[in-house]
Amino acid sequence: MTTYYSKITGWGMYVPERVLTNHDLAQMVDTSDEWIVTRTGIRERHIAADGEATVSMALKASEKALEVAGITAADLDLIIFASSTPDYLCPPASSLLQDRLGATKAGAMVLVAGCSGFVYGLVTASQFIQTGLYQHILVVGTEKLSWAVDWSDRNTCVLFGDGAGAVIVSRSLEPGGLISARLGSEGAEGDALIVPAIGSIEPLTPEKIERNEHKIRMDGRRIFKFATQVMVDAVVDVVSAAGLTINDIDLIIPHQANERIIDLAVRRLGVDRSKVLINIDRYGNTSAASVPLALCEALDQGRIQPGDRIVMVAFGAGLTYAACLWEWQGAETREEPILVSNWPISETLRERLQQMRVAAWRAQTEARAKLSDATMAVMLPLYTFRKGVKKRLGK
Ligand code: ACO
């Protein structure tokens, strides 16, 4: 039986022209550039123009991806559209995009998994490819979060931005592509990020609109704690499932929600920061568009080379999380199998050594995470106490 591999053959991104800086936001709510930069790493974000919506942004990113792949929309077998901010509840954004692209033979579906949606989509697409069923699949992550944000709530409005990122996943005989994946969900934590008033549970009333219940509500601290934990666990899972350690990874592309979340996760993993893509300063949190925007930038900057192993990892509304390990294929087909090592030892012994190496790294990462949790448990009450004293003294 033929073995098929998934291969990213095209990519494209789009962000709206309009830039909203932290200084602009400071004119709208009680915040400052200094607070936003130090607490989140965000300096500016892009905001959709009037008349610009999720599907129109996705269209631009998808057209670029098709062009890079050298195929037309008519070649697409499937469209997977990751988004939580569709143009309409019905019809699905995926079908609107399929029509506007002219993807006449493609099936189309929306994938809603919050900010993890694009990684979920990439893993889903790879299954259709690896079984041999499909040849070309468009996976697109797009959000118009400026529509979903309560612009009077400083806890959330400083975080989000609009944008679109797309890839073409194609069937290939060249080894590589998706190596391992971890998809997860902790539904019990769902109310940490919720739009309470839109949905079938209760009718939307003028009173609810008045209270801005049709906009995003978020418990930032709860998500922060969840995110740092699941990002580390999911990365460890996909890396060790591939029989590798973190040192074998060339680039980590994390969901861009908060630079502090990324920093903490990276420290716990013991990864050199130069191996982590961070672009949150220019885009903010674009939810399902965040990972593909970062991937596109990494590719356009030449930060990904054939043979590189990349980990993409995200978390988001649900609360969901997802990670995948992707090996980047080059243009040429490899005819010779790659030898992991040329030591004159038996294959079994080599495998055992590799398993020991992976187990040692896993234990090291877990210990580092426990230590950093313990440090936070001691420091947080001290910090809160100091803040309380300062408040009472009126400083
Ligand atoms: N400007 C100034 N002050 C602010 C702002 C702001 N924009 N927002 C909150 N504050 C204040 C708070 O009111 C609070 O004041 P108080 O101490 O007087 O009560 C103080 O700053 C500290 O607030 P914290 O919530 O403790 O701030 P923290 O350091 O936790 O940062 C943040 C908040 C940035 C939201 C952080 O918790 C975070 O990033 N959490 C994760 C959020 C996230 O990832 N969400 C999306 C996930 S899903 C998806 O990506 C769609």
Residues whose N, C-alpha, C, O or C-beta is under 5 A from the ligand:
A	BS01	ACO	D30 T31 S32 W35 R39 T40 C115 R154 N155 V158 G220 R221 I223 F224 A257 N258 N285 S287 F315 G316 A317
